[in-house]
Each structure stands twice: as C-alpha cells, then as structure tokens.
Amino acid sequence: MPEFTADKIRPAWRLPFEGAWPMAVAFAGSHRRLAAANHDGVVLVWDLPETPVAAKVQDEQGKEVDGFETPPPVRWLEGHTNGVTHLVATPDGATLVSSSLDRTLRMWDLTANPTGRGEIVLDVERRERQAKRVSPDKRDAILNAPGQSIDTQPASAVLAGHRDWVNALGISRDGKRIISGDDSGLVIVWDVASRKEVARWQCPGVAWVVAAALTADGQTALVSQYRRKGGDWNNYPAGLRLYNVADAAVKLDLLATMFPKEKNPPYQYQYEYSKFIGHGLIALAFSPDGSLFAAGQGGEESDGKIHLLGTASGKLLRSVNGHKYGTTDVAFSADGKHLFSSGRDTQFRITTVEDGKEIAAIGKPRGGQFTDWLSAITLSPDEKWLAASDISGFVQVWELG
C-alpha cells in the first residue's frame, strides 16, 4: 500500500463542471475512469490520461497558471430529473450506481456502447465572466457558443422503491449490495446482480436518513438519521443504528448505548448528545475489516469532527479533527490504516486511524460557509489518485504520490 505524505501530494486536473453544484464523484474500477454528477442530475464520465500533460490553465480567478491539459468528458449518462446526491461503483468498474432527489437510483453499465450524441456546456460561468468584459453586441456570441459534443447513454436499470429524496447511498466492499435511504426514513438494501430488493425497513421517528453504509460482505448496515428542528418546540431526535440486513433487526442503537438518559441529568445528557451529533452525522464509512466505522459531522455551523467507533461495542475510540463548517465525506484506505475526509473548509484531510494524527490537510481553507467546499471524495482503486467534487464548478484530481 502507498505511504501517504503531504509532500508527495500534488494537484493534477481541474475538470470543468460549471452550472449546478457538482455533488458526487466516484472512480470506476480504474485510476483512469472517473464519474461525477451535479445538482441538475447530469452525470459525466472522464477517461483520464495515464500521465498529466503540462499546460497553462485558468485558476479560480481566471488567471493563467501552470497546470495540466484538461481532458474532456467522454460520456453523458442521461436520465435523472433532479439532483444526484451520491455515486458508487462496483470494484470491477462495470457498474455505476447513482442516487437522486428524483426518488430513484439508477444503474449504469459502463462497458456498454453509447446510444446517442448530445451537446453539453461545461464552462457556463467562464462564459459569463468573459461576456461581462466585452461590448454588448459580442456577448450573445460568447454565451450561446456551441457546447461540447459528447456520447450519451441511458441507465441500464432504474430502481424505484423510495418515497422521498434519496440522500443516502453506500456499497459493500465486495460490490454485491448497495444501500439507500430517503427523507421519509425508508432504507432499502439491493442486490446489484439481480437489481432486486434484499431488505427494506422503516427507521423509527421522523428524522431523515442522511447517511448509510454496509460492511464488506453486505450483512450489516449502519444508518444515520438527522433532522433540524421543526419549529420552536419540535426537536427531532437523531439516530445512529447498526442493523442486521437479513431480518432488518436493530443490532445496536449506538446513541442510546452512548448516552443513556437515565444515567445523566437532562442538561448533561443534552450537552453530551448534542456535542457528539453536531449538525448531523452525514458521512459514514466502515473500515475494510468492519471492526470500526467513521461518522463525520456535517452542517454549516458544525466543527465537523469525525468520530471513530468500534462496531461490536459501539464505544467511541476517538474523535479526530474534521472540517470547519462540516465534514462532507469520509473514506478508509484499503488497508484500513488511513482515513480520508472532505469538507466545507475546501480541504481534504488524511488521518492515521490508529492514533488520530493528521498527516495532511490539502487545499487552502477559506472560512466561508458556501465558498468552494468539497462535497464528496473518491480514491482510485490503486490509491494513487484522489478526486473531489468542488461546488465552485470543478472536479479536482490530486496525485497522492
């Protein structure tokens, strides 16, 4: 396995994806094939070069700087009618799965041939900046210039079983099962090969399902629920539970175990409970061996701590530095020794799992709650590359060494 050190990490590509915020990203079976999706439901696929080609590129202020030649997307996966919230891929890279606010999951056969041809504009904001710098008679030519011609492909399957926005999606490490959760509290576990439901259950309470994960074999599910106050007096309880997928039974109610009400005065219980939850545990991941899991605090006002807990005991092992204004995604390295995370502070971080030591914080923290935060991350299968969806309108790719 590679050794991750800050001095070896360097930026490679900034792939334009302007318009609606890019919210999801996933490598698909190779360090070269990368998929990303945005809040309009657009899903794009790139085939990255083996080696970045040096070239002058535009930075975030539109200035020319040293960088790498930008490869164009090669495929547009059409079909979603609302924002895509997550992307996951099977280990062989043959199947990509997306979840969406259109209440569906879609499966894409990445080995299939394209079925059509379309045109897409990926530099909307750059065009708008250019148009402001020219005379009015030249603006239409800039704004309405032809986009990029691209192959298109429909989904190979649409999984329609949810009643509300699907904001949670996870995949078992063996790639045989996926889990999804929606804002009605419904969780569904699916078999990838048959595209059929394995199990479904309704989570207790009225809090939304905001994150879900499966162990490597797909037998145990971790589900996080959260919902903001529904008015001055209604405080919806959060949830963090381990479920046995075979019968949908609760194996461990983690919050009830960690914060028993009967053993603490109300004020102490509320303080400890709220400090742990923050503004929702919206990012979950099991370690490869399933012995522990990471739960990251989201929400723009949260400190963005990331908790590491034992799966069997439910005990908190340690909390590590997260991301100011909230963590957005977490992922373990293949050997389980490192934790990767992204957040609203526009950075991704690498932490040593054993001692919680941060070994790298990549990116420039901006301090703004809605400025260029990284919404999701993905590691290439060989762990030489990391990509992040950046809501400023790019997919950022780094070489890890």
N, C-alpha and C positions, 0 to 999 in steps of 0.2 A: 504494500500500500504506500502511496506517496506520503512524504512528510510535508505538512502544510506550515509554511513560514511566511510572514508578512513581506519579507524582502524578495521573495520569489514570485509574488502575485503581481500581474501587470494587466492593464486593460487591453482588450483585443478589438472587438467590434462594438459599435453603437448602431444597431439596426433600426432605421426609422419606422415608427408605427404611430404616427400622429393622428389626431382626431379624438375619439373617445379613449379614456384611460386604458392602457394595457393592464390587465388584471391577473393573467395566468401565464405560466411558462413551463415547458417540460422538454427535456431531451428524450428522444425516442430511439432507444436501442443502439445508439452510436454517439460518439462525441461530435459528429458532424451534422446530424439531423436534429433540428430544433423547432419546436412549435410554440406559438404564443397566441393569446386571444385577448380581445378588448371588451369594453363595456357596451359596444354596439352589437356584440355577438359575432364579430369577424374572427376567424381562426386562420392563421397563416403558418406555413411551413418553410423553413430555410434549410438548404444543404450548405453547410459552412465549408470553406476550403480547408485542406489539411494544414496549411501554413498561412497565417495572415500576410497579406501583401501590403507593404508600406505605401501610404498615400496621404495627401493633405485632406483633412476633413474639417467640418464645421463643429465648433464647440457649442455649448449651451447658449452662448451669447451671439452665435452666428459668425464668429471669427475663425479664420483658417488656422489649424494647428496640425502638428504631426499626428498621424494615426494610421489606420489600415483601410484598405479598399473595402467598401461595403458591398457584400453580396446581396442580390435581390431575393425576395421570397420566390419559391418555385411552385407553391400550391396554395390555393384558397379553398378551405373546407367550408362549404356553404350549408346553411340550414337553420341555425339558431335565429330566433326572432327577438331576443333580448340579450342582456349582457352575460358573458361567460364568466363564471366565478372561479373555476379550477380546471386544470388539465392534469391527467396522469397517463402514463404509458406502460404497456406490458414490457417485461425485461427484454424480450426479443425485438422490440421496436415495431412489431407488426400492427399493433392496435393502439390507437389513441382514444381516450375517453374524456369527454367534456361535461361539465355540469353548468346549469344556466338558470337565470331568473325567468326563463320561459317555462319553467317547471319540468324540464326534461333533462335526461342525459343522452348524449349521442356517442356512438362508437364509429370510429373511422378506420378503414383498412388502408394502412399506409403503403401496402405492397400493391394496391390496385392502380390501374391506369386512370389518368384523368378522363373526365367525361365531357368537359366543355372548356370554354375560354371566356375570360372576363377581363375587366379593366378596373384597377384599383388605384386610388390616390393615397400615398403614404406620407406626403410632405405638406399637408394642409396648412400647418402653422408656419412653415418656412415660406410658403407662397404668400400667406397673409402678411408676413413681415416684409417681403420683397415688394408687394403691391403698395404698401404704405410709403415706400421710398421712390416711387415713380409717379409720373403725371397721370391724371385720371383716365386719359384716353388709352393708356397702356395697361391699366390694371386688369381689365377683363381677360386679356390675353394670358396674363400670368395666372390668374385664379382659375381659369377654365381650360388651361392647357391639358392635353391628353394625359391620362394616368399610365400606369404600367400594365402591359398585357400579361396575363397570368393564367395558368391552368386552373380549372375548378373541379371540385369533386363533392358529391353529396355524401351524407353519412351512410354507412352500411347498416346501421340499426339505430332506431330511436327508442329509448327506454322511458316509457310514460307510466309512472306509477305514483308520482308525487302530487300533492295538492297545493303546494305553495312554492315560493322561490327556493331553489336548491343552493344553499350556501355552504354545504359541507361535502367533501369528496375525498376518498382515500382508496389506496390499493394495497393488497397484501404483497409482500416482497416476492412471493413466488408468481405473482401476476395472475392468479386464478380467480380471485374475488375482488370486487370493489364494494365500497360502502358509501352511501349518500344520505344526507339529512336535509330537511327543509324547515321553513319557518312555521309550519304547523306542529312541529315536534315529531314528525314521522321519520323513521330510519328504515332504510332498505339495504339489504346485502344481496348482491347479484353474483351469479356465476358468469364469468367472462366468456367461456366457450359456448355455453348454451344460450346466453343472454337472458336467462330466466332468474326470477327471484329465488333466493335461498331462504331468506327470512325477512320479516318486517315486524316492527313493533312501534308503539306509540310511547314516547317518553313522557314521564309524569310532569304535571304542571303546564304552564302556558309559555314557558321560555323557549325561544327559538333554538334549533340545533345549529350551532355556529362552527363546529369542527368535529371531524370523525376520523378514526384511524383503525387499521386492522393489524394484528400480529402477522408474522411472516407466513404462517400457514392459514390465515384467514379464519381461525376458530374463535378468536377473542376480539371483541370490538371495544373501542374507547370512544365515548361520546361526550361532548361538552355542550351545555346549554347556557344561554345568556339572553337577557332582555332588559333594556333600560326601564326605568320607572314609567308606569302608565298613568301618570298624573301625580298630584301632590302626595297621595297616600298609598298608592299601589306600588309596592316594591317586589318585583317578580324574583323568586329565588333562582339562583344559578344552579347548574347541575354538572357533575363530573362523575361518570359511572363506567365501570367495566361490565360488559355483557358477554354471556355465553351465546355465540351465534346459533348453535344448534336448536336451542329452545327459547332464545330471547330473554333468558333469565338474568337478573342482575347478579353479577358475581361479587361486586364490591361497590358500595356507594362511598366514593372517596371523600367527599365533603362532609358527610355525616360521620365518617370514621375520624377525620382530622379535627373536626370542630363540633364535638358533641355539646348540644345546647345545655343539657342537664348538668354538665360539669363546670360550666363557666357562667359568671354573672352576665346578664344581657349585654352590657356595654362592652365587656371584654370579648365576648363571642362576636359581636358585630364588628369590632375593630379588627380582630384577627382574620375573620372570614373575609371582610371587605379588602383587607390588605393583600390577601392571597389571590382573590379573584381579580382585583383591579377593575378594568372595564371589559371583562370577558376574556376567557381563555380560548382565543380564536385560532390558535395554531397548535396542532398536536402531531406527534410522531413517536412511534415505537423504536427502540433500539433494534438492531438486526436480530439479536437473540431473544427479544421480547422481555428481557429481565427488568427493564425500566422504560420510562417514557418521558418525553419533554412536553411541557404545556406552556405556551407563551401568552403573556397578557397583551391584549390589543386595546384599541380605543385611544383617541387622540389626547386624552388627558392622563393616560396611564404612564407609569415609569417604564413599562414594558419589560418587566422581569420575566425570566424563563425559569420555570420550576422543573427539577428532575426528581421523579418519584419512582419508588420500587413497585413493580407491577403486582407482585404477590402480596406484599404487605400494605401497600398504599401509603407508606411513610415517605415524607419529604426527605430526600437525600441532601439536596442543596438547592439554593436559588442563585442563578448567575446573572451577571449584568446583561440587560437586554437593550432595548432601543427607546430613546426618548420619544414620547407621544405614542408608543405602542409597537409591539412586535407584530409582524405580518405573516411570517412563515418560519418553519424550523425543519431541519433535515439532519439525519445522522450520516456519518461516513460509513462505508461498507463494513469496516472493522469495528464500528461502534465506539471508537476512541475519540472522535471529534463531533461537535455539534455545530452546524451552520445555521445562521438565522439572518433574517432581513427585517427592516422596519421603516417607520415613518421618519427616522432621522437621516434617511437617504444612504444608509450604510448597510453592508453585510458584515457579519462578525463570525469568527471561528473560535470556539471554546473547547478546551480539553475537558472531556466528560469526567475523568477520574477525580480531578481536583477543582474543576470550575474555573481554571485560569484562562483568561482571554489571550489568545496568541496573535490575533489580527483583527483590526477594525478598518475595513476598506471603504473609501468614499469620504467626502467632505460633509460633516454634519452642518445642516443649515439652520436648524432651530425652528423652522416654520412648520406648522401642523399640516399644511396641504401643499408643500413645495417639493416636487420631485421624489416623493417617497417610493421605496421599492415595495411592490405589492406581493411579489412571490419570487422564489428562487428554485433552481434545479441544478443538480450535479450531473455531469456526464457519467456514463457507466464506468469509464476508466478513471474518473475523478481528476482529470487533468483540466477540466473547464467547469466554470460556474456561470450560469446565466440568470438574469433577474429582469422581471418586467418593471419598468420605470414609468410612473404615471405622467412624467413630462413628455412622453411620446416616443420612447425608445425601448428596445430590448438590449440590455447591457450584457456583454460577454467578457469574462476575465479568464486569462490563463493562470492556473494555480501553481505552476512550476513544473 
